[in-house]
Amino acid sequence: MSIAFTLNGSPTILDADPTMPLLWAIREVAGLHGTKFGCGMALCGACTVHLDGQAIRSCVMPLAAVAGRSITTIEGLQSKQAKAVQAAWIALQVPQCGYCQSGQVMSATALLEKNAAPTDADIDGAMSGNICRCATYSRIRAAIHSAAQSVKA
């Protein structure tokens, strides 16, 4: 079955099982490998993408649910907030192993696109469910604050 939606700003039609998780449609059918498989149960956040601007877990979202909607993956981030987050991640050397980072960046970007000056509590709420096995949480929080400041400047 063909499912039509917007992927990273481009109209896309994927011919796949409508019950296939969006994660696998993105990776295996569309060929975009930046979104990672972590747990398959929406518990770790490695598979985070944006659905109409909202951070969601793609491992449990059926492909059919995105018909007519807009999906952004790590490869498609273009906003000033996304660029600020990515720059802060590099400047503050957030990643260690890096596996969770695409999901972390996607959640952080969604937060800053909705809240230009997040508090620590806002960051903790937006980032909860994004697990970092290397425990770089303090660097993640610092990078989000830094990105917010650079967007304001």
Secondary structure as GFF3:
##gff-version 3
##sequence-region A 1 153
A	DSSP	beta_strand	2	7	.	.	.	ID=ss1
A	DSSP	beta_strand	10	15	.	.	.	ID=ss2
A	DSSP	alpha_helix	22	24	.	.	.	ID=ss3
A	DSSP	pi_helix	25	29	.	.	.	ID=ss4
A	DSSP	beta_strand	48	51	.	.	.	ID=ss5
A	DSSP	beta_strand	54	57	.	.	.	ID=ss6
A	DSSP	three_ten_helix	63	66	.	.	.	ID=ss7
A	DSSP	beta_strand	70	72	.	.	.	ID=ss8
A	DSSP	three_ten_helix	74	76	.	.	.	ID=ss9
A	DSSP	alpha_helix	80	91	.	.	.	ID=ss10
A	DSSP	alpha_helix	101	114	.	.	.	ID=ss11
A	DSSP	alpha_helix	120	127	.	.	.	ID=ss12
A	DSSP	alpha_helix	137	152	.	.	.	ID=ss13
###
